[in-house]
Amino acid sequence: MIITGAGIGIGAACAAAFARAGYRTVLTDVLDAGESVAASLREEGHDAVFHRLDVTSTDQVRAVVEESQGDGFDAVVANAGIARRRAFVDLEDAEWENVLDVDLQGEMRVFRAAAPAMVRRGGGSLVALSSVSGSTYGWGEHAHYSAAKAGVLGLARALAVELGPHGVRANAVAPGFIRTAQSLDDEHSMGAAALDASASAVPLGRVGDPAEVADVVLFLASEASRYVTGQVLVVDGGLTVRQG
């Protein structure tokens, strides 16, 4: 399997979950932290390799996928993403395009590169990382992020229809408040104080852990979800069903 954005947060947790479940795990990221994650997993005795990858580059995506996919991946997890705080009225075209290029088009690129071999081998699972900001809520000063994450849902549903006849499934995961480096960023995201305060809005009474998202991603990639496709699984501790 291959996962983008595997150096930190949900991506690193997914890499660990898949490797420990026995998958040959290909980690990618623009950050060198991905190599540290892969090295740690190898020390545990798992088959894990790292490739530096910028998902905004079609050529890089194709090269990494072709080099590492063999006869086709069992699972592709498109997780790489960024968030940038900017009031909508001040949002420049380049800022809008950059976030969509990473968060939406980056997912498209890795799926597009991996799908042909998966179709030839007759199966596999595509898992797209979205957000409750794309599935349910808007996020002020993050219109570009919310739009991209909503687009991810449309992408997953369309691929489920198009690739389903070839045995390839496509689903999305929409995390809520999860303790990651991105959510703890005061400049572009919530920051630690706001994230901790958000727990009061969650029926389970706490912020989520990246491993709790990774477990759902692993389920969607496994045979346990073999009749699940075109779906969005929300991992938010009940946030989006709370009334008042």
C-alpha positions, 0 to 999 in steps of 0.5 A, a space after each residue: 500500500 501507499 500513503 501520502 503525507 505519512 510524515 506526521 499526524 494522521 498519515 504517520 498513524 496510518 503508516 504504522 497501522 498498515 505496517 503492523 497489520 502486515 502490509 508492505 507500506 510505502 510512505 511518502 511526504 514532502 517532509 523528511 519526517 517520513 523517513 524517520 517514521 519508515 525507519 522506526 517501522 523497519 526497526 519493529 521488523 515491518 516492510 516500510 520504505 519512504 519516498 519523498 513526494 510532492 503531490 502537486 507534481 504529476 511527474 513525481 507522483 507517476 514516478 513514485 507510484 510506478 517504481 513502488 506499486 509492483 502489480 498494483 497496490 492493495 490500498 492507496 491512502 491519499 492523506 497529504 494536505 495543508 490548511 492556510 488561514 485567510 479571510 475570504 475577502 483577502 484570499 488571493 487566487 494563488 492561495 486558493 489554487 495552492 490549497 486545492 492543488 495539494 488537498 484535492 488535486 494531489 489526491 486525484 493525482 495519486 489515485 489516477 497514477 495507481 488506478 490502472 494497475 489496480 484495475 488490471 489486477 482486479 481489486 484494491 481500495 482507495 481511501 481519501 482523507 477529507 474532513 468534517 469541514 468538507 462533509 458537514 461544516 464550513 470553516 471560517 477563514 478556510 474557504 479554500 480548505 473547506 472547498 477542497 475537502 468537499 471536492 474530495 468527497 465528490 472524487 471518492 464517490 465518482 471513483 466508486 462508480 467508475 472503478 467499482 465494476 473493476 473491483 476497485 473500491 473508493 471511500 472517504 474518511 472525514 475526521 473531526 477534532 483530531 490532535 495533530 500538528 496541523 490542528 495545533 498550529 496557532 497561525 493556520 489552524 485551531 491552536 492548542 487552547 481552541 482544540 482543547 476547548 473544542 472537546 466540550 462540543 464532542 459527545 464523547 468528551 474528548 479530542 480524537 487521536 490520529 490512531 483512531 482515524 488510522 483504524 478506520 482507514 485500515 478498515 476501509 482498506 481491508 476485506 472487512 469492508 469488502 462491500 463498502 464503497 462510495 461512502 464517507 465515514 465520519 470520525 468525530 466522536 459524535 460532533 456532527 450529530 450533536 444538537 445544540 
